[in-house]
Amino acid sequence: MKNPKLQEELTKLLNLSERDRNDKLRLIEGEHLLDLLDEERHKFMDSNKGFMNAMCDELVVRGIYPSNEGKINTIYQMVSGWGARWHVWSGPFNCQFCGTDLRDQKAGPPFKREIGIYDRGRDRTVAYQCPDCKKEWPR
């Protein structure tokens, strides 16, 4: 991402004491906090894991992120693997053939029930299949 304004803001936040930084995080608007978390994630630095966890905790407190109680992955792991907006499902939400809901309600966002059809030669997912009616559609 490398957004200079976000990088500057993150640097200022990181130079604060942990207590002051956490107080400051509470004042940042939710969407902007998501942008900051995405920017921090793209650094791939373990040294800031505590800071990223603090941002994740603040997003849970605000109700932007759901509580991850009873889930296998922590909020931090979800951000690391899926990005700051992991908590939002991406469409389509229903099978275009049978209309079944493709969202995995048990696992929660971003997981869906659609089955990816992988082409080894192209090294990518080329289509999806409905788990109920077994019909496929292109990626």
SVG drawing of the C-alpha trace seen along z (x, -y; Angstrom):
<svg xmlns="http://www.w3.org/2000/svg" viewBox="-33 -12 43 43">
<polyline fill="none" stroke="black" stroke-width="0.4" points="0.0,0.0 2.6,-2.5 0.4,-5.5 2.8,-8.2 0.1,-10.0 -0.9,-6.7 2.8,-5.8 3.5,-9.1 0.4,-8.7 1.5,-5.2 5.0,-6.3 3.6,-9.0 1.4,-6.4 4.2,-3.9 6.4,-6.5 3.8,-7.0 3.8,-4.9 1.5,-1.9 -1.0,-3.6 -1.1,-6.8 -1.2,-4.9 -4.2,-2.9 -5.9,-6.1 -5.3,-7.7 -6.7,-4.6 -10.0,-5.1 -10.3,-8.5 -9.7,-7.3 -12.8,-6.8 -13.6,-3.2 -12.9,-3.2 -9.7,-5.1 -8.6,-2.6 -9.2,0.2 -7.0,-1.7 -4.2,-2.1 -4.5,1.6 -4.3,2.6 -1.2,0.3 0.5,1.9 -0.4,5.4 1.4,4.7 4.7,4.1 4.9,7.8 6.7,6.9 6.4,9.0 7.8,6.1 4.5,4.3 2.4,7.3 1.4,5.8 0.3,2.6 -1.8,4.5 -3.4,6.5 -4.2,3.3 -6.0,2.0 -7.8,5.3 -8.9,5.2 -10.2,1.6 -12.2,2.7 -13.8,5.5 -14.7,3.1 -16.3,0.7 -18.4,3.6 -16.7,3.2 -15.2,6.6 -17.2,9.5 -15.9,11.2 -13.9,14.3 -15.0,16.3 -15.0,20.0 -13.3,19.6 -10.1,21.3 -8.4,18.2 -7.7,15.0 -8.7,11.6 -5.0,10.9 -4.7,14.1 -7.7,13.1 -6.2,9.7 -2.9,11.2 -4.4,13.7 -7.4,11.8 -6.8,8.1 -8.4,5.5 -11.8,6.0 -11.9,9.8 -15.2,9.4 -17.2,8.5 -18.4,11.2 -17.9,10.7 -20.6,11.6 -22.2,13.4 -24.1,14.6 -26.4,17.0 -26.0,19.7 -27.2,18.3 -28.8,21.7 -30.5,22.9 -30.5,19.8 -28.9,21.4 -27.0,19.2 -23.3,19.6 -22.1,17.8 -20.7,20.2 -22.8,19.1 -21.0,21.4 -17.5,20.1 -18.6,16.6 -17.0,14.0 -15.1,14.2 -15.7,17.9 -18.2,19.2 -19.4,22.7 -18.7,22.4 -16.2,24.9 -13.2,23.6 -12.3,25.5 -8.6,25.3 -6.6,25.6 -3.0,26.7 -1.7,25.8 -2.9,22.2 -2.2,22.2 -5.4,20.5 -9.1,21.1 -11.0,21.0 -14.5,21.7 -16.7,22.3 -19.2,25.0 -22.4,24.9 -22.1,27.4 -25.9,28.1 -26.8,28.3 -23.2,29.0 -23.5,26.6 -20.5,24.5 -19.9,20.9 -16.7,19.2 -14.5,17.2"/>
</svg>
